[in-house]
Amino acid sequence: QLVESGGGLVQAGGSLSLSCTASGSIMRIDVMDWYRQASGKQRELVASITRGGTTNYADSAKGRFTISRYNANNTVYLQMNSLKAEDTAVYYCKGSITGWGYDINVYWGQGTQVTVSS
C-alpha cells in the first residue's frame, strides 16, 4: 500500500527527493515517517510528519532534510540536501492508515536505495 520512489546515486553535497504514495482503501493517514537502514545497522527514524503538518527530525537530518506531505494524494516527501556518505541507506516510509472500516494499521513501503558517493 506504500510505494517509494526517488532513490539513486548522488555525489556528496548533492540532493535527492524521495516520495511515498499510499493506495488502497484509505479513509485517512495520520503520522507518516521516513526511516532508513544502513548496511549492518538498525533501522532509524529520519523524520516524521503529522496529518496537520507538525514535523520532527533526527539530529542527523536537521537543517538538511525536509519532510512534507500532500494529504489529497496520500503522499509524503523527503527532500534531502547536502547529502553525506553516511546518509547512504535504504529509505523506508511508514504510515498509520485508517481504512473505511475504521481499522487502523501501520504499513511500510518496500524501501528505496540512496547511495551517496564521497
C-alpha positions in Angstrom: 0.0 0.0 0.0 3.0 2.3 0.3 5.3 2.7 -2.7 8.5 4.8 -2.5 10.4 6.3 -5.4 13.2 8.7 -6.0 16.3 6.9 -4.6 19.5 6.7 -6.5 23.2 7.5 -6.6 24.4 11.1 -5.9 27.7 12.7 -5.1 28.3 14.1 -1.6 26.9 17.5 -1.3 24.1 16.8 -3.8 20.4 16.5 -3.3 17.7 13.8 -3.8 14.0 13.9 -3.3 12.0 10.9 -2.2 8.3 10.3 -2.4 6.0 7.7 -1.0 2.4 7.3 -2.1 -0.3 5.2 -0.3 -3.0 3.5 -2.1 -5.9 1.2 -1.3 -8.9 1.6 1.0 -7.8 4.7 2.8 -10.0 7.0 4.9 -7.2 8.9 6.5 -3.5 8.7 7.1 -2.2 10.1 10.4 1.6 10.2 11.1 3.8 9.4 8.1 7.5 8.7 8.7 10.7 8.2 6.8 13.2 5.6 8.2 16.5 4.5 6.9 18.6 1.4 7.4 22.3 1.4 6.5 24.0 -1.9 5.9 24.8 -3.7 9.2 22.9 -1.1 11.2 19.4 -0.9 12.8 16.6 1.0 11.1 16.4 4.5 12.4 13.8 7.3 12.2 14.8 10.1 10.0 11.7 12.4 10.0 8.0 12.3 10.8 5.0 14.5 10.0 1.5 14.5 11.4 -1.6 15.0 9.3 -1.6 18.6 10.4 1.9 19.2 9.3 3.9 19.1 12.6 7.3 17.7 11.8 10.1 16.0 13.8 13.6 15.2 12.6 16.5 13.1 13.8 19.5 15.2 14.7 21.4 13.9 11.7 18.6 15.2 9.4 18.0 18.6 10.9 18.9 21.5 8.7 19.5 19.3 5.7 16.3 17.2 5.1 12.7 18.4 4.8 9.7 16.2 5.2 6.3 17.3 3.7 3.1 15.7 2.7 0.1 16.3 0.4 -2.9 14.8 2.0 -5.1 15.0 -1.1 -3.0 12.4 -2.8 -1.8 10.5 0.2 1.9 11.3 -0.5 4.8 12.1 1.8 8.0 13.6 0.5 11.6 13.8 1.8 13.8 16.4 0.3 17.4 15.7 1.1 20.1 18.3 0.6 23.8 18.5 1.4 24.0 14.7 1.4 26.8 12.9 3.0 28.3 9.4 2.6 26.8 8.4 5.9 23.3 9.1 4.5 23.7 6.0 2.4 21.0 3.6 3.3 17.7 2.0 2.2 15.0 4.6 3.0 11.5 3.4 4.0 8.3 5.2 4.5 5.8 4.3 7.1 2.2 5.3 7.5 -0.5 4.9 10.1 -3.6 4.3 7.9 -7.3 4.2 8.8 -9.4 2.2 6.4 -13.0 2.8 5.6 -13.9 0.1 8.1 -12.2 2.2 10.8 -9.4 -0.3 11.1 -6.1 1.2 11.8 -2.9 -0.4 10.5 0.7 0.5 10.1 2.2 0.0 6.7 5.8 0.1 5.4 7.0 0.7 1.9 9.4 -1.6 0.2 12.3 0.7 0.5 14.4 2.7 -1.9 18.2 2.8 -2.0 20.0 6.0 -1.6 23.8 5.9 -2.2 26.0 8.9 -1.6 29.5 8.7 -3.1 32.3 10.6 -1.4 
